[in-house]
Amino acid sequence: MIWEWYRDYRFTIPLSLGILGLVLLAFPVRARSGRGAAELTPRTPVSFSRGWWFVAPALILALVLIVSVTAGAASQPDPTTGRYTMYFVDLGGERGMGTSIYGWFNSLPCLILTGAMIVIAILDLFLIARPALDHNQERAVHTRTVRTRNVLLVGTGALLVHFGLILGSLAGTASVRSMFSTSEGGVTFWTTFAALEPALVGASRLAAVLGFALWVAVALSAIPSWRRAPATINS
């Protein structure tokens, strides 16, 4: 039963972990002091970020949406369960070849989780930027810049790992072969995008590695750096 659940919902795991991480990042690292510094310039959710920080998550999100919709549109219902998890290739006559694919049954819940993760990330950025700065503005700006970066890294990492799982699934779909016997001998058939299998495998591993690397970077940033005080010599 556990394997069946994992097989059906494994694509939601990275997004669920991303949502959990974003919820944790909504809480400040240290309590704020009672004093605050007023600013004339209004703060927005992007006040403590750089514009180019949003390029990578936006690009990965677009790729996830394109692949999810394309694979979903290519999926067909499984005759046994009725779930849109099958990909069929018509081989002519009464012959056909079917295999599993990342279809609507998998992609729709993930699209909902992706939307929820985006909303939580935006809320995090509001919560980071909204309160007044501490009396030590330089430290406050640095802390909020790191927190903003971590929000984007956690979300981007979740999308990358999720994207890697999608590409790995599509690589499995592309690898399917079928052979039929004819009067001229055996004939092998494959999916219409079989030539993309090596590229899908490589891209899947790269995306997963990059996603986990971003999560590790966020985890390391949460470890306090201890600075050794300089030694003093008493005369």
matplotlib code that plots the C-alpha trace (Angstrom):
import matplotlib.pyplot as plt

x = [0.0, 2.8, 4.4, 1.1, 0.7, 4.3, 3.8, 0.6, 1.7, 5.5, 5.4, 3.7, 6.5, 9.0, 6.2, 4.9, 8.4, 8.7, 5.5, 6.7, 10.0, 8.3, 6.0, 9.0, 10.8, 7.9, 9.0, 11.9, 15.2, 15.4, 12.9, 12.7, 13.6, 11.0, 12.7, 12.3, 13.6, 11.2, 11.8, 10.5, 10.8, 7.9, 8.9, 7.5, 8.0, 10.9, 12.6, 15.2, 15.9, 17.6, 15.6, 17.6, 16.8, 13.3, 14.6, 15.4, 12.2, 10.1, 11.9, 11.6, 8.0, 7.2, 9.0, 7.0, 3.7, 4.6, 5.6, 2.7, 0.1, 1.7, 2.0, -1.5, -3.0, -1.2, -2.5, -5.6, -7.7, -6.5, -9.2, -8.9, -9.0, -10.2, -7.3, -5.5, -2.2, -1.8, -0.1, -1.2, 0.5, -1.6, 0.4, -2.2, -5.1, -6.0, -2.6, -1.5, 1.1, 0.3, 2.4, 2.1, 2.8, 2.7, -0.9, -3.7, -4.1, -0.6, -0.3, -3.5, -2.7, 0.8, -0.4, -2.6, 0.3, 2.5, -0.1, -0.3, 3.5, 3.6, 1.0, 2.9, 6.2, 4.6, 3.1, 6.6, 8.1, 5.3, 6.0, 9.7, 9.4, 6.5, 7.7, 9.8, 13.5, 15.4, 17.6, 20.6, 19.4, 22.5, 22.0, 18.3, 18.6, 21.2, 19.0, 15.9, 18.0, 19.1, 15.6, 14.2, 16.9, 16.2, 12.5, 13.3, 15.9, 13.4, 10.7, 13.1, 14.6, 11.1, 10.3, 13.6, 13.2, 9.6, 10.7, 13.3, 10.7, 8.5, 11.4, 12.4, 8.9, 8.7, 12.1, 10.5, 7.6, 10.0, 12.0, 9.1, 9.5, 7.1, 7.8, 5.4, 6.0, 5.2, 5.7, 8.9, 10.2, 10.0, 9.2, 10.0, 7.9, 8.6, 7.0, 7.0, 9.5, 11.8, 14.8, 14.5, 15.1, 18.8, 18.2, 15.3, 17.4, 20.3, 18.0, 16.1, 19.3, 20.6, 17.4, 17.2, 20.8, 20.4, 17.2, 18.8, 21.8, 19.6, 17.9, 21.3, 22.4, 19.4, 20.1, 23.7, 22.7, 20.6, 23.8, 25.2, 28.7, 30.9, 33.7, 36.6, 37.4, 40.9, 43.3, 44.6, 47.9, 48.0, 51.2]
y = [0.0, 2.4, 1.7, 2.4, 5.7, 6.7, 5.7, 7.8, 10.8, 11.0, 14.1, 16.0, 15.3, 18.0, 20.6, 19.6, 19.9, 23.3, 24.5, 23.2, 25.0, 28.3, 28.1, 27.7, 30.6, 32.9, 33.0, 35.4, 34.0, 36.1, 38.2, 41.9, 44.5, 47.0, 49.9, 50.4, 52.8, 54.8, 55.0, 57.4, 54.9, 52.4, 48.7, 46.1, 42.3, 42.9, 45.6, 43.1, 41.2, 41.7, 41.6, 38.8, 36.5, 36.0, 35.0, 31.3, 30.5, 32.1, 30.2, 26.9, 27.5, 28.2, 24.9, 23.0, 24.4, 23.7, 20.1, 19.4, 20.7, 19.0, 15.6, 16.0, 16.7, 13.6, 11.4, 9.2, 7.4, 4.1, 1.5, -0.1, 2.9, 5.7, 7.8, 9.9, 8.2, 6.3, 7.1, 5.1, 4.8, 3.6, 1.1, 0.6, -1.8, -3.2, -3.0, -0.4, 0.2, 1.7, 2.9, 5.2, 8.9, 12.0, 12.7, 14.9, 12.5, 13.5, 17.0, 18.6, 18.0, 19.3, 22.4, 23.1, 22.7, 24.9, 27.6, 27.3, 27.4, 30.6, 32.2, 31.2, 32.5, 35.9, 36.0, 35.3, 38.2, 40.5, 39.3, 39.8, 43.3, 44.7, 45.3, 48.4, 48.0, 47.4, 50.2, 48.5, 49.0, 47.5, 44.2, 44.3, 44.8, 42.0, 39.6, 40.3, 40.0, 36.6, 35.5, 36.8, 34.9, 31.7, 32.0, 32.1, 29.3, 26.9, 27.6, 27.2, 24.0, 22.5, 23.3, 21.8, 18.6, 18.3, 19.1, 16.4, 13.8, 14.8, 14.5, 11.1, 9.9, 11.1, 9.4, 6.1, 6.7, 7.4, 4.2, 1.8, -0.5, -3.1, -5.8, -7.6, -10.6, -10.2, -12.4, -10.4, -10.9, -9.0, -5.2, -2.9, 0.1, 2.9, 6.2, 9.3, 11.0, 8.0, 10.0, 12.4, 9.7, 10.4, 14.1, 13.6, 11.3, 13.8, 16.8, 14.9, 14.2, 17.7, 19.3, 17.1, 17.7, 21.5, 21.4, 19.5, 21.8, 24.9, 23.2, 22.4, 26.0, 27.3, 24.7, 25.9, 29.5, 28.7, 27.5, 30.4, 31.4, 31.5, 34.1, 33.6, 36.7, 38.0, 37.1, 39.9, 40.0, 41.4, 43.2]
z = [0.0, 0.8, -2.6, -4.4, -2.5, -3.4, -7.0, -7.3, -5.3, -5.3, -7.5, -4.7, -2.1, -3.2, -3.4, 0.0, 1.5, -0.2, 1.4, 4.8, 4.4, 3.4, 6.4, 8.7, 6.9, 7.7, 11.3, 12.1, 13.1, 16.2, 18.2, 17.3, 19.8, 20.9, 19.1, 15.4, 12.8, 10.6, 6.9, 4.4, 1.5, 1.5, 1.7, -0.7, -0.9, -3.2, -1.2, 0.1, -3.1, -6.5, -9.7, -11.2, -8.2, -9.7, -13.2, -12.3, -10.4, -13.1, -15.8, -13.9, -13.1, -16.8, -17.8, -15.1, -16.4, -20.1, -19.5, -17.1, -19.5, -22.5, -20.8, -19.3, -22.8, -24.1, -21.3, -21.7, -19.0, -17.8, -18.8, -15.4, -13.0, -15.2, -14.2, -16.8, -16.4, -19.7, -23.0, -26.1, -29.4, -32.4, -34.4, -37.1, -37.4, -34.0, -32.6, -30.1, -27.4, -24.0, -21.1, -18.1, -18.3, -16.1, -16.9, -15.4, -12.4, -11.4, -12.7, -11.4, -7.6, -8.3, -10.0, -7.0, -4.7, -6.9, -6.7, -2.9, -2.7, -4.7, -2.5, 0.7, -0.8, -1.6, 1.9, 3.3, 1.4, 2.8, 6.4, 5.9, 4.5, 6.4, 10.0, 10.8, 10.8, 14.0, 15.4, 13.8, 10.3, 8.6, 10.5, 9.9, 6.1, 5.9, 7.9, 5.7, 2.5, 3.6, 4.6, 1.2, -0.6, 1.4, 0.5, -3.2, -2.8, -1.1, -3.6, -6.6, -5.1, -4.7, -8.3, -9.5, -7.6, -8.8, -12.4, -12.1, -11.1, -14.0, -16.5, -15.0, -15.4, -19.0, -19.7, -18.5, -20.8, -23.7, -23.0, -23.7, -26.6, -28.2, -30.7, -33.0, -35.2, -38.9, -41.9, -42.5, -39.0, -35.8, -35.9, -33.0, -32.1, -29.7, -28.5, -30.7, -28.4, -27.8, -29.1, -26.2, -23.6, -23.0, -22.7, -20.3, -18.1, -18.0, -17.4, -14.7, -12.7, -13.1, -11.9, -8.9, -7.9, -8.3, -6.3, -3.4, -3.5, -3.0, 0.0, 1.5, 0.9, 2.9, 5.7, 5.9, 6.1, 9.2, 11.0, 13.1, 12.3, 15.4, 15.2, 17.5, 19.4, 18.8, 21.6, 23.8, 25.6, 29.0, 30.0]

ax = plt.figure().add_subplot(projection="3d")
ax.plot(x, y, z, "-o")
ax.set_aspect("equal")
plt.show()
